[in-house]
Amino acid sequence: MEFDVVIVGAGPSGLSAACRLMQQANAAEQEITVCVVEKGSEVGAHILSGAVLEPRALDELFPDWAERGAPVTTPVTADELYLLKDAEKAQKIPGALVPKSMHNLGLGADNYVISAGNLCRWLGEQAEALGVEIFPGFAAQEAIVDDGGVVRGIITGDMGVAADGSETANYMPGMELRAKYTLFCEGARGHIGKQLIERFGLDAGRDPQHYAIGFKELWDIPADKHEPGRVMHGSGWPLDQAGGGGWFLYHAENQQVVVGLIVDLAYRNPYLSPFDEFQRMKHHPLLAAHLEGGTRVAYGARAITKGGANCLPKMTMPGALLLGCDAGTLNFAKIKGIHTAMKSGLLAAESVFEALVRSNEDGNEGGQDLTGFEAAWKASWAWQELDRNRSFGPALHKYGSLKGGAYNFLDQWIGGKLPTLHDTTPDYQLKRASDAQPIEYPKPDGRLSFDKPSSVFLSNTNHDENQPCHLKLSDPSIPIDRNLPEYAEPAQRYCPVGVYEVVEEGGEPQFRINFQNCIHCKTCDIKDPAQNITWVAPEGGGGPNYPNM
């Protein structure tokens, strides 16, 4: 199938690009074809974010979004930042000492507590109304790159392949979706984006990309505890000694609260379990007060691309663009990425449409390197945000939460003019188990804290068991022969849903992969100390089905 533009991923950047492309085409009375492929069972099924939305890019895309019924209805009403000193004590940080980037009130415009998944569902409806074709349940498996090094589209994965590689009765071969331009918007650690970065050397001269894993739960709470629009962030315990990160708790609409923890994947202790850190965090009195008497109704986790300006790869290559979290446009200093991802999609659409008009006039097949996008991106408010906060992550990594926070406060106060800090240590580096302190985690109580099996159940995750495992080991011997003795095989702990286990069989340890549990967070692809695990897209429609996340 041939299109003018193929977009991989129905997230904020991909759907914004699709909508803006059709807006321009309709305004210019030009006929173009735009296709969005989405590996989730529906638009929004795999979307997971906090989320507090800064609507700046949404305003640019649809100035009348409120009249159109966008699910953006809960403005921030209270904005608080805390330092958890230990398992019992908390200190509220005065607003005057909070870095400017973290303020959600008094900015001249409202920020909103939203469901990112529902925002994408709405954006998908707008895109289809404009004439975009959206194919949910189809996983892009690889890019088509011609002999001249030009990206010409993508190939979707085969359907109905059995675990042994044979074709089942439901077999359907993958399709070639060819395009003049292809936009890759797969989210953090996109597996095709990862290949393209390496193939085209897009990260040359950049710092290594840095990531976190973000956890989120959705709770129904009693009406008398509900404070719509209350936003709380914090740092310190339980990650003060184990690694960087922070927590969030937002009062959303419909008597619901979202609570989550972001764990920096630069942590070094192989015994650390991000999932268990999240579960015990909820027992802190400050957070428990909002959750007690409530019911947990959804759970999920997702990697976050957080390196910022220092790590952002080149986003253009012949015939294609790398956008949103696939590239790393999140502004971690703001704890926000939806607005910057959307802006990257808007700018991409404008560059692509201009190129399509030229190709129609010149009769060429497209496939140009859209260098004009880079210029537009560097001139945009989105890039300026990232550039102004380029030292935010490195400061926290180098100096810790308190000193790093002070550095960032001063840097933002004077307009990002302090010397630029860098972090060139890859996230996957760990201490040896013999040099690290084991961590004892309390057992979940089933009231505020829970185990992995019950959590993965609430993610509504499903994969056909009779399909090839999508978690590929370059060397199957490494987990037991190397990672187990050297690092106590950390995959057992960094995976948020228990995909990886070390079990005894015949008196010998064996590495087991329960790929059916996978929620597509990509943490294993990032954190494995041997870089031995590669995540590839499973059969389309598999994975989590997140409601209101």
C-alpha positions in Angstrom: 0.0 0.0 0.0 1.3 3.4 -0.9 0.7 6.7 1.0 2.2 10.1 1.0 2.9 9.9 4.7 3.0 6.9 7.1 3.1 7.6 10.8 4.2 4.9 13.2 2.5 5.3 16.6 -0.8 6.9 17.6 0.6 8.9 20.5 0.6 12.7 21.0 3.4 13.4 18.4 2.1 11.1 15.7 -1.6 12.1 16.0 -0.7 15.8 16.1 1.4 15.4 13.0 -1.5 13.6 11.2 -4.0 16.2 12.2 -1.8 19.1 11.1 -1.0 17.5 7.8 -4.6 17.2 6.9 -5.4 20.7 8.1 -2.8 22.1 5.7 -4.0 19.8 2.9 -7.6 20.8 3.3 -6.8 24.5 3.5 -4.7 24.3 0.4 -7.2 22.0 -1.4 -4.5 19.4 -1.9 -5.2 15.7 -1.8 -2.7 13.7 0.4 -3.0 10.3 2.0 -1.9 9.9 5.6 -1.8 6.5 7.4 -1.2 5.9 11.2 -0.3 2.4 12.3 -0.7 1.6 16.0 0.4 -1.6 17.7 -2.2 -1.3 20.5 -5.6 -2.8 20.1 -7.0 0.7 19.9 -5.7 4.2 20.0 -4.7 5.0 23.6 -4.4 1.3 24.6 -0.6 1.7 25.2 -0.6 5.3 26.3 0.7 5.9 29.9 1.5 9.2 31.4 1.0 11.1 34.7 -0.3 13.5 33.4 -0.4 17.2 33.9 -0.9 18.9 30.5 0.5 22.3 29.5 -2.0 23.0 26.6 0.3 25.2 24.6 0.7 22.9 21.6 -3.0 21.8 21.9 -3.9 25.5 21.6 -1.9 25.7 18.4 -3.4 22.5 16.9 -7.1 23.1 17.8 -7.7 26.5 19.3 -11.3 25.4 19.8 -10.4 22.2 21.6 -12.8 22.9 24.5 -15.7 23.3 22.1 -14.7 20.1 20.3 -15.0 18.2 23.6 -11.4 17.5 24.3 -11.0 15.5 27.5 -9.2 18.4 29.2 -11.5 19.5 31.9 -9.7 19.5 35.3 -7.5 22.6 35.7 -4.8 22.5 38.4 -6.2 24.1 41.6 -3.3 23.4 44.0 0.4 22.8 43.3 2.6 21.3 46.1 6.1 20.0 46.3 7.4 17.8 49.1 10.6 16.2 50.3 10.0 12.9 52.0 12.6 12.7 54.8 11.9 9.1 55.8 9.1 6.7 55.9 7.1 8.9 58.2 8.2 12.6 57.8 7.6 15.0 55.0 8.6 18.6 54.4 6.7 20.9 52.1 8.9 23.1 49.9 8.0 26.7 49.8 6.9 27.8 46.4 9.6 30.5 46.2 12.2 27.7 46.4 10.7 25.5 43.7 12.4 25.6 40.3 10.4 27.7 37.8 10.0 24.7 35.5 8.0 22.7 38.1 5.3 25.3 38.7 1.8 24.4 37.5 0.0 27.5 38.8 0.4 31.2 38.2 1.8 30.8 34.7 -0.7 33.0 32.9 -2.6 29.9 31.6 -4.1 26.8 33.2 -2.4 23.5 33.3 -4.7 20.5 33.5 -4.8 17.0 35.1 -5.7 14.7 32.2 -5.6 11.1 31.0 -3.1 11.0 28.2 -4.7 7.9 26.8 -8.1 9.6 26.5 -6.5 12.7 25.0 -5.0 10.4 22.3 -8.3 8.7 21.7 -9.8 12.2 21.1 -7.0 13.2 18.9 -7.5 10.0 16.9 -11.2 10.9 16.4 -10.1 14.4 15.1 -7.6 12.8 12.8 -10.1 10.4 11.3 -12.6 13.2 10.8 -10.0 15.1 8.8 -9.4 12.1 6.6 -6.5 10.2 8.2 -6.5 6.4 8.0 -5.7 4.8 11.4 -4.9 1.1 11.6 -4.9 -0.1 15.2 -3.7 -3.6 16.0 -0.9 -3.4 13.4 2.7 -3.4 14.7 5.4 -1.8 12.6 8.2 -4.3 12.5 11.0 -2.7 10.5 11.7 0.3 8.3 12.1 0.0 4.5 15.4 1.5 3.6 16.3 1.5 -0.1 19.8 1.0 -1.6 20.4 4.7 -1.6 19.8 4.9 2.2 16.4 6.5 2.0 13.6 5.4 4.3 10.6 4.4 2.1 8.1 3.3 4.7 7.6 0.3 7.0 6.8 -3.4 7.1 4.1 -4.5 9.6 4.6 -7.8 11.5 3.2 -11.1 10.4 0.0 -12.2 12.2 -0.8 -15.8 13.2 2.8 -17.1 13.5 3.2 -19.9 16.0 5.8 -20.1 18.7 7.9 -22.5 16.6 7.8 -20.2 13.6 5.2 -22.1 11.7 2.1 -20.5 10.2 -1.2 -21.0 12.0 -4.7 -21.1 10.4 -4.9 -17.4 11.2 -1.7 -16.5 9.4 -1.6 -13.2 7.6 1.7 -11.8 6.2 2.9 -8.4 7.1 2.3 -5.5 4.7 4.6 -3.0 3.1 3.3 0.5 3.8 5.3 2.7 1.4 5.5 6.4 1.8 7.2 9.5 0.5 7.9 10.4 4.1 7.7 8.3 7.3 7.3 9.7 10.8 8.5 7.5 13.7 6.5 8.2 16.9 6.8 5.0 18.8 7.4 6.5 22.3 10.3 5.9 24.6 12.9 3.4 23.3 11.0 2.7 20.1 12.5 -0.4 18.6 12.6 0.9 15.0 13.8 4.3 16.2 16.6 2.5 18.0 17.7 0.8 14.8 17.5 4.1 12.8 19.6 6.0 15.4 22.3 3.4 15.0 22.0 3.0 11.2 22.2 6.8 10.5 24.4 7.7 13.4 21.8 10.1 14.7 23.3 10.2 18.2 26.9 11.2 17.0 28.3 13.9 19.3 25.4 13.5 21.8 25.5 12.3 25.4 24.2 8.7 25.9 20.4 8.8 26.2 19.0 8.5 29.8 15.8 6.9 30.9 13.5 6.4 33.9 10.8 3.9 34.5 7.5 5.5 35.5 4.8 3.7 37.4 1.2 4.7 37.6 -1.9 3.5 39.4 -5.5 4.8 39.1 -7.6 4.8 42.3 -11.3 5.4 42.9 -11.5 7.3 46.2 -14.4 8.4 48.5 -16.1 11.7 47.5 -15.1 13.4 50.7 -11.4 12.9 49.9 -11.6 14.1 46.3 -10.0 17.5 45.5 -10.2 17.8 41.7 -7.0 19.5 40.3 -4.8 19.1 43.3 -1.3 18.3 42.1 1.5 16.9 44.4 5.1 16.1 43.5 7.9 14.9 45.7 11.4 13.4 46.0 13.6 11.9 48.7 12.4 8.7 50.5 12.3 5.9 49.4 14.8 6.7 46.6 17.1 9.0 48.6 19.7 6.3 49.1 18.9 3.9 46.2 18.8 6.3 43.3 17.2 9.4 41.8 13.5 9.9 41.0 10.3 11.3 42.4 6.7 10.7 43.0 3.4 12.3 41.9 -0.2 12.3 43.1 -2.9 14.0 41.1 -6.6 14.4 41.9 -8.3 13.8 38.5 -11.9 13.9 37.5 -14.6 11.3 38.4 -13.5 10.8 42.1 -10.2 9.4 41.0 -6.6 9.9 42.1 -3.5 8.9 40.1 -0.4 8.0 42.0 3.0 7.1 40.6 6.7 6.9 41.0 9.5 7.7 38.5 12.7 5.8 39.2 15.8 7.0 37.4 17.3 4.0 35.5 20.8 5.3 36.2 20.6 3.5 39.6 23.6 1.3 40.3 22.4 -1.2 43.0 21.3 -4.4 41.2 19.1 -5.4 44.1 16.9 -2.4 43.7 13.3 -3.2 42.6 11.6 -0.1 41.2 8.2 -1.9 41.5 8.7 -2.6 45.2 10.0 1.0 45.8 6.7 2.2 44.4 4.6 -0.1 46.5 6.2 0.8 49.8 6.2 4.5 48.9 2.4 4.5 49.1 2.5 3.7 52.8 4.0 7.1 53.6 1.4 9.0 55.6 1.4 11.9 53.2 0.3 9.7 50.3 -1.6 7.1 52.2 -4.0 9.8 53.4 -5.3 10.2 49.9 -5.6 6.5 49.1 -7.0 4.9 52.2 -10.6 3.9 51.8 -10.1 3.8 48.0 -9.8 1.0 45.4 -7.0 0.5 42.9 -8.6 0.1 39.5 -5.6 0.3 37.0 -1.9 -0.2 37.0 0.8 0.3 34.4 4.5 1.2 33.9 6.5 2.7 31.0 10.0 3.8 30.3 10.5 7.6 30.0 13.1 9.2 27.7 14.5 11.9 30.0 18.0 12.9 28.8 16.9 16.2 27.4 18.8 18.6 25.1 22.2 17.0 25.7 21.0 13.6 24.6 18.6 14.5 21.8 19.6 12.8 18.6 19.4 14.3 15.1 15.8 13.9 14.3 16.0 13.8 10.5 17.2 11.3 8.0 16.4 10.8 4.3 12.7 10.2 4.0 12.0 10.1 7.7 11.7 12.0 11.0 12.1 10.8 14.6 9.6 12.6 16.8 8.4 12.9 20.4 9.6 10.4 23.0 11.1 8.2 20.2 13.7 11.0 20.0 13.5 12.3 23.5 11.7 15.6 23.5 10.3 15.3 27.1 11.2 18.2 29.3 12.1 16.3 32.5 12.6 19.6 34.4 8.9 20.2 33.9 7.9 16.6 34.4 6.0 17.1 31.2 6.4 15.8 27.6 3.0 15.8 25.9 3.2 19.4 24.9 6.7 19.1 23.5 5.9 15.8 21.7 2.9 17.5 20.1 5.0 20.4 19.1 7.5 18.2 17.4 4.6 16.6 15.5 3.2 20.0 14.4 6.6 21.1 13.1 7.2 17.8 11.3 3.8 18.1 9.6 4.6 21.6 8.3 8.0 20.5 7.0 6.6 17.3 5.4 3.7 19.1 3.8 6.0 21.7 2.3 8.1 18.9 0.9 5.1 17.1 -0.5 4.0 20.2 -2.3 7.5 20.5 -3.8 7.5 16.8 -4.9 4.1 17.2 -6.6 5.4 20.2 -8.5 8.8 18.6 -9.4 7.4 15.1 -9.9 10.0 13.5 -7.5 9.3 10.6 -5.2 10.0 12.5 -2.0 12.5 10.9 0.4 14.4 14.1 1.1 16.3 14.8 4.3 14.1 17.4 5.8 16.8 19.7 7.1 14.3 22.5 7.3 12.7 20.7 10.2 15.8 20.9 12.3 15.9 24.7 11.7 12.2 25.0 12.7 12.7 22.8 15.7 15.7 24.8 17.0 13.7 28.0 16.6 10.7 26.7 18.5 9.6 27.2 22.1 9.9 23.5 22.6 13.6 23.3 21.9 14.2 26.5 23.9 12.6 24.8 26.9 14.9 21.8 26.6 18.0 23.9 25.9 17.3 26.1 29.0 17.1 22.9 31.2 19.9 21.0 29.5 21.8 20.5 32.8 18.7 19.5 34.9 19.3 15.7 34.8 23.1 15.8 34.9 22.9 18.0 38.0 20.7 15.6 39.9 22.9 12.6 38.8 26.1 14.4 39.8 25.1 16.2 43.0 22.0 14.4 44.3 18.5 15.7 44.9 19.4 18.5 47.3 22.6 20.0 45.8 21.4 19.2 42.3 18.1 20.8 43.0 19.9 23.9 44.3 22.0 24.0 41.1 18.9 23.8 38.9 17.1 26.4 40.9 20.0 28.8 40.4 20.5 27.9 36.8 16.8 28.5 36.0 16.8 31.7 38.0 19.6 33.2 35.8 18.2 31.8 32.6 20.2 28.6 32.0 23.6 30.4 32.0 25.5 28.2 34.4 28.1 25.9 32.8 26.5 23.0 31.0 26.8 19.7 32.9 27.0 16.3 31.1 26.3 12.7 32.2 28.1 10.3 29.9 27.6 7.1 32.0 25.2 4.7 30.4 22.1 3.8 32.5 22.8 0.1 32.2 26.0 0.1 34.2 25.5 -1.6 37.6 27.6 -2.4 40.6 28.5 -6.0 41.1 26.2 -7.8 43.5 29.2 -8.4 45.8 29.7 -4.7 46.1 26.1 -3.8 46.6 23.7 -3.8 49.6 20.7 -6.2 49.3 17.4 -4.5 49.9 14.6 -6.1 52.0 11.2 -5.0 50.9 8.1 -5.3 53.0 5.4 -7.7 51.9 2.4 -6.0 50.2 -0.6 -5.6 52.5 -3.2 -5.9 49.7 -4.7 -2.5 50.8 -2.1 0.1 49.8 0.6 -2.1 48.3 0.3 -5.1 46.0 2.2 -7.9 44.3 3.2 -8.1 40.6 0.6 -10.7 39.5 -2.4 -8.7 40.8 -0.8 -5.6 39.2 -0.3 -7.1 35.7 -3.9 -8.3 35.9 -5.1 -4.6 36.3 -3.1 -3.6 33.2 -5.4 -5.8 31.0 -2.3 -7.3 29.3 -2.8 -10.1 26.8 -0.6 -11.8 24.3 -1.4 -15.0 22.4 0.8 -17.6 24.1 1.3 -19.4 20.8 3.5 -16.8 19.2 7.3 -16.2 19.1 8.7 -14.5 22.1 9.3 -10.8 21.3 12.1 -10.4 23.9 15.2 -11.5 22.1 18.4 -12.6 23.8 21.6 -12.0 21.7 23.3 -14.7 23.8 20.9 -17.0 25.8 23.7 -18.1 28.1 24.4 -14.6 29.5 21.6 -14.4 32.1 22.7 -17.5 34.0 26.5 -17.6 33.2 27.2 -13.9 33.6 24.3 -11.8 35.0 23.4 -14.1 37.8 26.8 -14.4 39.4 27.9 -10.8 38.7 24.6 -8.9 39.2 22.2 -11.4 40.9 20.3 -11.3 37.5 18.6 -7.8 38.0 16.0 -8.6 35.3 14.1 -10.3 38.1 13.7 -6.9 39.8 13.8 -4.2 37.2 10.9 -5.7 35.2 7.7 -4.2 36.6 5.5 -7.3 35.8 7.6 -10.4 36.5 8.4 -11.3 32.9 11.9 -12.5 33.9 12.5 -15.3 36.5 15.4 -17.5 37.6 14.0 -20.9 38.5 15.5 -24.2 39.5 15.1 -27.1 37.0 16.9 -30.3 37.6 19.0 -28.6 40.4 20.3 -26.0 38.0 19.2 -22.3 37.6 17.3 -21.6 34.4 16.3 -18.2 32.9 12.5 -18.0 32.2 10.8 -15.4 30.1 7.1 -15.0 30.7 6.6 -12.7 27.7 2.8 -13.0 28.0 3.0 -10.5 31.0 5.0 -7.9 29.0 3.4 -4.4 29.2 5.8 -3.0 26.6 7.7 -0.7 29.1 11.1 -1.4 27.3 13.0 -1.3 30.7 14.7 -4.6 29.9 16.0 -3.2 26.6 17.5 -0.3 28.5 18.7 -1.7 31.9 20.2 -5.1 31.1 23.8 -4.8 32.1 25.0 -6.9 29.2 22.8 -5.1 26.7 21.7 -8.6 25.7 17.9 -8.1 25.6 16.3 -6.6 22.5 12.6 -5.7 22.7 10.8 -6.1 19.3 7.1 -5.5 18.6 5.0 -8.6 19.2 1.9 -9.4 17.1 -0.3 -6.4 16.8 -3.1 -5.9 19.3 -1.1 -7.5 22.1 0.1 -5.9 25.3 -1.7 -3.7 27.8 -5.1 -2.1 27.4 -5.0 0.9 29.6 -8.2 2.6 30.6 -8.1 6.3 31.5 -4.3 6.2 31.9 
